[in-house]
Amino acid sequence: MGKKIKNLGVMVDCSRDACYKPEAVEEFISVIARMGYDMFMLYTEDTYELEDEPYFGYMRGRYSPAELKRLDAFAREKGVELVPCIQTLAHLGAITRWQTYGEKCVDVNDILLVGQPETYALIDKMFARAAECFTSRRIHIGMDEAYMVGLGRYLDLHGWKPRFEVLREHLAHISEIAKKYGFSCMLWSDMFVKAANGGEYYPETFRMTQELVDAVPPEMQLVYWDYSHTEQSFYEKMIDGHRNFRNELWFSGVAWSCLGFTPHNRFSMRAADASMAACRGRGVENVLITSWKDDGAESSLFSVLPALAYIAANREHPAGEEEAARIFRDAVGEEFADMLSLDLPDEADGIGTLNNPVKYALYNDPFLGLFDYHLQEGKAAFFEEAEKKLSGLAEKSRFGYVYETLARVCSVMQLKYDLGIVTRRAYRAKDMAELKRLGEEVYPETARRVRELYAAFCLQWERECKPNGFEVHDIRLGGLACRLEHCGRLLCEYAAGSIGKIDPLDEDPLPMEKGKERGEGLLYSIWLNTAMTKPLN
C-alpha cells in the first residue's frame, strides 16, 4: 500500500499579472483546509514589499507586510501553514527593467548575479521580510530554470565556470542567510538534474554526479516537479533518481490553470492518478500542488478546486471521482461534476487533453491565421451548447461569475474559432457576397461579443484580484476587438473593389509544430506569439 502523504500543500502563482486580494486568498485557504490540505504558498517573485527597495514589485500589486501577516494569521486559524515562496536566482525579470537592479545585481536575462554583494544584500532583505511576516520557518527559494546562469556579467567578471560550481557558490551564500533567519529551504531540482543529464530534466536514464550532489547543502529540501506525465512508472523512475541526492524529497504536481481562461481539471486528475500512486508507493511523504498562471492569469483562482479535491482524495489510497465529489461537496458546498464543466471550452479538442485551442483561437489573428492549420471547422454547435450549460450553472453557483466568463468565451468562439479559415476560403474563391457578409455582419458581431467577454472578465478580476495586471487584458481584449473591426472594414472595401488585395490572405497557413496533421490541436499559450508575427522585444 505504501505510505500516506504526510504534508500536502498548494502553491498559487501571484506573479504573472494577478496578485490575488487577501479576502479571495482567505476564501481559497478556507476551502483547501476543509479538503485536508495543511500547507499553502503564494508564489511571489517580486510581488511583496521590501525595506528600502521602492522598485521591487513597483506597480505590480505587491503584498504589504500587513497583508502577509493577516494571511499568515488566517491560515494558522485554519490549521494551514503559510510558507513564503520566493525567487533567489532566476524568474526575476520584472525587476531587471529598473536600472537600480540592472546595474548592480543582474547576470543575464532574468537571472541574479552570483557572487555580487548587492545580490546577497537584496536576498537578505527577502529573508528578513519573510521572517517578519510568516510564522513558518520553512521557505521555498525557487532556483529553477536559470539556464544561462554564469554566462552574462558573471562570465565577464569571473570567467567561465561549470554551472554546478556557480550554483554551489550561490547556494552557500543563501544557506548562510537562511541560517541567520532560522529558515529551512526548499528549492526546485531541475538545475541540478539537467546539469548531470545533458540538459534533460526527464532523461531516459537518470544520471547524477557526486559533484552535483555535493552542490546542494544537505539541510535543504529538493522539490522534483512534474506536470505532464500520466504513467506511474515514469514518476517512480524520477523519484528513484532523486534518491541519489542526500536531501529530503518533495514532489510537486499541478492543478493546470495557466493555459488560458479554461482550467484543465481532467488532465490534472489523470496526472494525479499516476503521480500520487508513485509517491505513496515510493514513500514520498511531501507533496506540493502548483497552480501556475504563466501567461496572464486568465483562469479563476477557484477554477482548479475540482482537481484539488481529487488529489486530496488520493492522499492515502487510490480514489475515484465519487470520493472526490464528496470531499468537494463538503468543502465547497456545490457539485463536483458541475465545476468540472469549467473545462468545457477546451474540450473542443477532446476531453482530458492538455490542448488549449480556445487560447490560441481567441487571439489568433483572422487574417494572419497563424493557428488556422491546427483548427477544425464546424465547432459552432459545440460552443453554443457549452455556452448554454455554463450560463445555466452560473445561475446557481456562488462562483457564477467564473461560469459567466467562460460562457462569454464560448459565445465568442461560436464565431471566432474558424473565422480565419472561412475568411481565407471566401477570399480565395473571390466570393464577394460572402466577404461582404463577413465584413458587415460577422466581424462586427464577433467584436461585440469580445467586448461582452471583456465585461465578464473585468467582473471576475475585480472579485479575485488587485487592479494591477489588468492593463494586460485591456490591451489583449481591447486590441482583439479593434483588430476584428479593422479586418471587417478591409473585407468590405475589398468586396466593394476599393482595394485590390489583402496580402495576408494570399499566404497559406503553416503548422506551428512539425509533424502535426492539419486540424490537430496544440498546447500553445504565449499571447504575443499567438497574436502577431513579430513578438515585442
LUMTIMAR-180779 format. One line per field, with one value per residue (C-alpha): residue number from 1; residue in three letters; x, y, z. Coordinates in steps of 0.5 Angstrom, whole numbers, plus 500, padded with zeros to 3 digits. Example, Ala and Ser with C-alpha at 12.3 -4.5 7.8 and 13.67 -1.06 7.14 Angstrom:
num: c(1_2)
residuo: c(ALA_SER)
east: c(525_527)
north: c(491_498)
up: c(516_514)
END
This chain:
num: c(1_2_3_4_5_6_7_8_9_10_11_12_13_14_15_16_17_18_19_20_21_22_23_24_25_26_27_28_29_30_31_32_33_34_35_36_37_38_39_40_41_42_43_44_45_46_47_48_49_50_51_52_53_54_55_56_57_58_59_60_61_62_63_64_65_66_67_68_69_70_71_72_73_74_75_76_77_78_79_80_81_82_83_84_85_86_87_88_89_90_91_92_93_94_95_96_97_98_99_100_101_102_103_104_105_106_107_108_109_110_111_112_113_114_115_116_117_118_119_120_121_122_123_124_125_126_127_128_129_130_131_132_133_134_135_136_137_138_139_140_141_142_143_144_145_146_147_148_149_150_151_152_153_154_155_156_157_158_159_160_161_162_163_164_165_166_167_168_169_170_171_172_173_174_175_176_177_178_179_180_181_182_183_184_185_186_187_188_189_190_191_192_193_194_195_196_197_198_199_200_201_202_203_204_205_206_207_208_209_210_211_212_213_214_215_216_217_218_219_220_221_222_223_224_225_226_227_228_229_230_231_232_233_234_235_236_237_238_239_240_241_242_243_244_245_246_247_248_249_250_251_252_253_254_255_256_257_258_259_260_261_262_263_264_265_266_267_268_269_270_271_272_273_274_275_276_277_278_279_280_281_282_283_284_285_286_287_288_289_290_291_292_293_294_295_296_297_298_299_300_301_302_303_304_305_306_307_308_309_310_311_312_313_314_315_316_317_318_319_320_321_322_323_324_325_326_327_328_329_330_331_332_333_334_335_336_337_338_339_340_341_342_343_344_345_346_347_348_349_350_351_352_353_354_355_356_357_358_359_360_361_362_363_364_365_366_367_368_369_370_371_372_373_374_375_376_377_378_379_380_381_382_383_384_385_386_387_388_389_390_391_392_393_394_395_396_397_398_399_400_401_402_403_404_405_406_407_408_409_410_411_412_413_414_415_416_417_418_419_420_421_422_423_424_425_426_427_428_429_430_431_432_433_434_435_436_437_438_439_440_441_442_443_444_445_446_447_448_449_450_451_452_453_454_455_456_457_458_459_460_461_462_463_464_465_466_467_468_469_470_471_472_473_474_475_476_477_478_479_480_481_482_483_484_485_486_487_488_489_490_491_492_493_494_495_496_497_498_499_500_501_502_503_504_505_506_507_508_509_510_511_512_513_514_515_516_517_518_519_520_521_522_523_524_525_526_527_528_529_530_531_532_533_534_535_536_537)
residuo: c(MET_GLY_LYS_LYS_ILE_LYS_ASN_LEU_GLY_VAL_MET_VAL_ASP_CYS_SER_ARG_ASP_ALA_CYS_TYR_LYS_PRO_GLU_ALA_VAL_GLU_GLU_PHE_ILE_SER_VAL_ILE_ALA_ARG_MET_GLY_TYR_ASP_MET_PHE_MET_LEU_TYR_THR_GLU_ASP_THR_TYR_GLU_LEU_GLU_ASP_GLU_PRO_TYR_PHE_GLY_TYR_MET_ARG_GLY_ARG_TYR_SER_PRO_ALA_GLU_LEU_LYS_ARG_LEU_ASP_ALA_PHE_ALA_ARG_GLU_LYS_GLY_VAL_GLU_LEU_VAL_PRO_CYS_ILE_GLN_THR_LEU_ALA_HIS_LEU_GLY_ALA_ILE_THR_ARG_TRP_GLN_THR_TYR_GLY_GLU_LYS_CYS_VAL_ASP_VAL_ASN_ASP_ILE_LEU_LEU_VAL_GLY_GLN_PRO_GLU_THR_TYR_ALA_LEU_ILE_ASP_LYS_MET_PHE_ALA_ARG_ALA_ALA_GLU_CYS_PHE_THR_SER_ARG_ARG_ILE_HIS_ILE_GLY_MET_ASP_GLU_ALA_TYR_MET_VAL_GLY_LEU_GLY_ARG_TYR_LEU_ASP_LEU_HIS_GLY_TRP_LYS_PRO_ARG_PHE_GLU_VAL_LEU_ARG_GLU_HIS_LEU_ALA_HIS_ILE_SER_GLU_ILE_ALA_LYS_LYS_TYR_GLY_PHE_SER_CYS_MET_LEU_TRP_SER_ASP_MET_PHE_VAL_LYS_ALA_ALA_ASN_GLY_GLY_GLU_TYR_TYR_PRO_GLU_THR_PHE_ARG_MET_THR_GLN_GLU_LEU_VAL_ASP_ALA_VAL_PRO_PRO_GLU_MET_GLN_LEU_VAL_TYR_TRP_ASP_TYR_SER_HIS_THR_GLU_GLN_SER_PHE_TYR_GLU_LYS_MET_ILE_ASP_GLY_HIS_ARG_ASN_PHE_ARG_ASN_GLU_LEU_TRP_PHE_SER_GLY_VAL_ALA_TRP_SER_CYS_LEU_GLY_PHE_THR_PRO_HIS_ASN_ARG_PHE_SER_MET_ARG_ALA_ALA_ASP_ALA_SER_MET_ALA_ALA_CYS_ARG_GLY_ARG_GLY_VAL_GLU_ASN_VAL_LEU_ILE_THR_SER_TRP_LYS_ASP_ASP_GLY_ALA_GLU_SER_SER_LEU_PHE_SER_VAL_LEU_PRO_ALA_LEU_ALA_TYR_ILE_ALA_ALA_ASN_ARG_GLU_HIS_PRO_ALA_GLY_GLU_GLU_GLU_ALA_ALA_ARG_ILE_PHE_ARG_ASP_ALA_VAL_GLY_GLU_GLU_PHE_ALA_ASP_MET_LEU_SER_LEU_ASP_LEU_PRO_ASP_GLU_ALA_ASP_GLY_ILE_GLY_THR_LEU_ASN_ASN_PRO_VAL_LYS_TYR_ALA_LEU_TYR_ASN_ASP_PRO_PHE_LEU_GLY_LEU_PHE_ASP_TYR_HIS_LEU_GLN_GLU_GLY_LYS_ALA_ALA_PHE_PHE_GLU_GLU_ALA_GLU_LYS_LYS_LEU_SER_GLY_LEU_ALA_GLU_LYS_SER_ARG_PHE_GLY_TYR_VAL_TYR_GLU_THR_LEU_ALA_ARG_VAL_CYS_SER_VAL_MET_GLN_LEU_LYS_TYR_ASP_LEU_GLY_ILE_VAL_THR_ARG_ARG_ALA_TYR_ARG_ALA_LYS_ASP_MET_ALA_GLU_LEU_LYS_ARG_LEU_GLY_GLU_GLU_VAL_TYR_PRO_GLU_THR_ALA_ARG_ARG_VAL_ARG_GLU_LEU_TYR_ALA_ALA_PHE_CYS_LEU_GLN_TRP_GLU_ARG_GLU_CYS_LYS_PRO_ASN_GLY_PHE_GLU_VAL_HIS_ASP_ILE_ARG_LEU_GLY_GLY_LEU_ALA_CYS_ARG_LEU_GLU_HIS_CYS_GLY_ARG_LEU_LEU_CYS_GLU_TYR_ALA_ALA_GLY_SER_ILE_GLY_LYS_ILE_ASP_PRO_LEU_ASP_GLU_ASP_PRO_LEU_PRO_MET_GLU_LYS_GLY_LYS_GLU_ARG_GLY_GLU_GLY_LEU_LEU_TYR_SER_ILE_TRP_LEU_ASN_THR_ALA_MET_THR_LYS_PRO_LEU_ASN)
east: c(500_506_506_501_502_504_505_500_500_498_502_498_502_502_507_504_500_495_496_490_486_487_480_480_486_483_477_481_485_479_476_483_483_477_479_485_491_496_500_499_504_504_509_512_517_517_510_512_515_522_525_528_527_522_523_522_515_513_506_506_500_505_503_505_507_501_497_502_501_494_494_499_495_488_492_494_487_485_491_495_502_503_510_514_515_520_526_533_536_532_525_526_525_520_526_531_528_530_537_538_538_540_547_548_546_543_548_543_536_532_538_541_549_552_558_556_555_549_545_546_544_538_537_538_532_528_529_528_521_519_522_518_511_511_510_513_521_520_522_522_527_526_533_529_530_537_540_544_547_554_554_553_556_559_563_566_568_570_571_568_566_562_555_555_560_556_550_554_557_550_547_553_551_544_545_548_543_537_541_541_534_533_530_530_530_526_528_527_531_532_538_542_539_539_547_548_544_546_540_535_530_526_532_531_537_537_545_548_555_558_560_552_550_555_553_546_547_544_540_536_530_529_523_522_517_513_507_505_507_501_505_506_513_516_515_518_524_525_523_529_533_532_534_541_541_542_537_529_525_519_514_511_505_500_493_493_491_496_493_488_481_480_483_485_482_481_488_491_487_490_497_495_493_500_504_500_501_508_509_505_509_516_515_515_511_511_507_506_501_502_497_501_499_504_501_496_492_486_483_480_484_478_477_482_478_476_483_485_479_481_488_486_482_488_493_492_490_487_481_476_471_466_470_473_466_464_471_469_462_464_469_465_458_457_457_464_461_458_465_469_464_469_474_469_471_478_474_473_480_478_476_482_488_493_491_488_485_481_487_490_484_481_488_489_489_484_488_495_492_498_494_489_493_491_484_478_472_465_465_460_455_459_461_453_452_458_455_448_451_456_450_446_451_452_445_446_453_457_462_457_462_467_462_460_466_467_460_462_469_464_460_466_468_462_464_472_474_475_474_480_479_472_475_481_477_472_478_481_474_473_466_465_458_461_466_461_457_463_466_459_456_460_467_463_459_465_468_462_462_469_467_462_467_472_466_465_472_473_468_472_478_475_472_479_485_488_487_495_496_489_492_495_488_486_491_489_482_481_486_483_476_479_483_477_473_479_479_472_473_478_474_468_473_476_469_467_473_476_483_486_488_489_496_496_490_494_499_498_497_503_504_506_510_513_510_503_497_492_487_491_491_497_499_501_499_504_500_505_507_499_497_503_508_514_514_515_523)
north: c(500_505_511_516_523_527_534_536_544_548_554_559_564_571_574_573_579_577_579_576_580_578_576_572_568_567_564_560_558_556_551_548_547_543_539_537_541_543_548_554_558_565_565_572_573_581_582_584_590_590_595_601_598_602_599_592_590_597_598_590_590_587_585_590_587_588_584_578_578_578_572_568_569_567_561_559_559_554_550_551_553_559_558_564_562_567_567_568_567_567_569_576_579_584_588_588_593_598_601_600_593_592_596_592_585_582_577_576_576_575_572_575_576_570_573_580_583_587_581_578_585_584_577_578_583_578_573_579_581_573_573_579_577_569_564_559_558_554_558_556_560_558_557_554_555_559_556_562_563_565_567_574_579_574_571_578_579_572_568_561_556_550_551_547_551_557_554_552_558_562_556_557_565_563_558_563_568_562_560_568_568_561_558_551_552_548_549_546_541_542_546_540_534_538_539_532_529_533_539_534_534_528_523_516_514_518_520_524_526_527_534_536_532_536_543_542_544_537_541_544_540_539_539_535_538_534_537_533_526_520_514_512_508_515_518_512_513_520_519_514_518_524_519_520_526_527_532_531_530_533_532_538_536_541_544_546_553_557_555_561_562_555_550_543_539_533_533_535_529_524_526_526_518_517_521_520_513_513_518_513_507_510_513_521_524_531_534_541_542_548_553_557_563_563_568_573_569_569_563_564_563_558_554_549_546_540_538_540_536_530_530_531_524_521_522_516_511_511_514_516_521_519_520_527_529_528_532_537_538_538_544_548_546_545_539_537_535_542_545_540_544_550_545_545_550_547_540_542_538_533_531_531_533_539_542_549_551_557_561_561_561_567_571_568_574_573_575_572_566_563_558_556_550_547_549_545_548_547_548_553_548_545_552_554_548_550_557_554_550_555_560_555_553_561_562_557_558_563_562_564_570_565_561_567_569_562_563_569_566_560_566_569_562_561_566_567_560_558_565_566_559_561_568_566_561_566_571_565_564_571_570_578_577_572_577_583_579_577_584_588_582_577_581_587_582_578_584_586_579_580_586_582_577_583_586_579_578_585_583_576_580_585_580_576_580_587_592_592_587_588_593_587_585_592_591_584_584_591_590_584_588_593_588_585_591_593_587_587_594_592_586_591_595_589_587_594_594_600_596_590_585_583_581_576_572_570_566_559_557_553_549_552_545_540_533_536_534_539_540_537_541_544_546_554_559_565_571_575_569_568_575_578_575_579_579_585_586)
up: c(500_501_505_507_504_510_508_503_500_495_491_488_483_485_480_473_472_478_485_489_494_501_502_496_499_505_502_498_504_508_502_502_509_509_504_508_506_511_507_503_499_495_489_490_485_487_489_496_499_501_506_502_496_492_485_488_486_484_481_481_486_491_498_504_511_514_508_509_517_516_511_516_522_518_515_522_525_519_521_515_515_510_507_504_496_493_488_489_483_476_474_477_470_473_477_471_468_473_473_480_479_472_474_481_481_474_471_464_463_469_473_479_479_483_488_488_495_492_490_497_501_496_498_506_505_502_508_513_510_511_518_520_516_517_523_519_519_512_506_498_495_488_484_478_470_471_465_463_470_470_462_463_467_472_466_465_472_474_467_465_471_471_472_478_481_480_483_489_490_490_495_500_501_501_506_511_510_512_518_520_520_522_516_513_505_499_492_485_483_475_475_478_475_468_469_470_464_458_459_460_466_465_462_459_464_471_472_478_480_487_485_484_490_494_491_495_502_506_510_504_501_494_490_484_479_474_471_465_465_466_467_474_472_470_476_480_476_477_485_485_481_486_492_489_493_500_501_504_498_496_490_486_482_478_478_471_471_466_459_458_461_462_467_465_471_468_466_473_475_470_472_480_479_477_481_487_487_485_492_496_493_494_501_498_504_502_496_493_488_484_480_476_472_467_461_464_470_466_469_476_483_484_478_480_486_483_481_488_491_487_489_497_496_493_499_503_498_490_490_484_483_488_494_490_490_497_499_494_497_504_502_497_498_491_486_483_476_476_477_472_467_467_463_457_452_451_450_443_442_447_454_459_454_455_449_449_443_446_448_441_437_441_440_433_428_423_417_419_421_425_428_423_421_428_428_426_422_425_432_433_435_441_443_443_448_452_453_455_460_463_463_467_472_473_476_482_484_488_483_478_475_473_470_466_464_461_458_454_452_448_446_442_440_436_431_432_432_425_423_419_415_413_411_407_403_401_399_395_392_390_394_394_397_403_404_405_409_414_414_415_420_423_424_428_432_434_436_440_444_445_449_453_455_457_461_465_466_469_474_475_476_481_485_486_484_486_480_478_472_468_464_460_459_457_451_449_449_447_442_439_439_435_430_429_427_422_419_418_414_410_408_406_402_398_397_394_390_394_395_390_395_402_403_409_406_400_404_406_414_416_422_429_430_426_425_426_422_419_425_430_436_441_447_446_451_449_448_444_439_438_436_432_428_431_438_442_444)
END
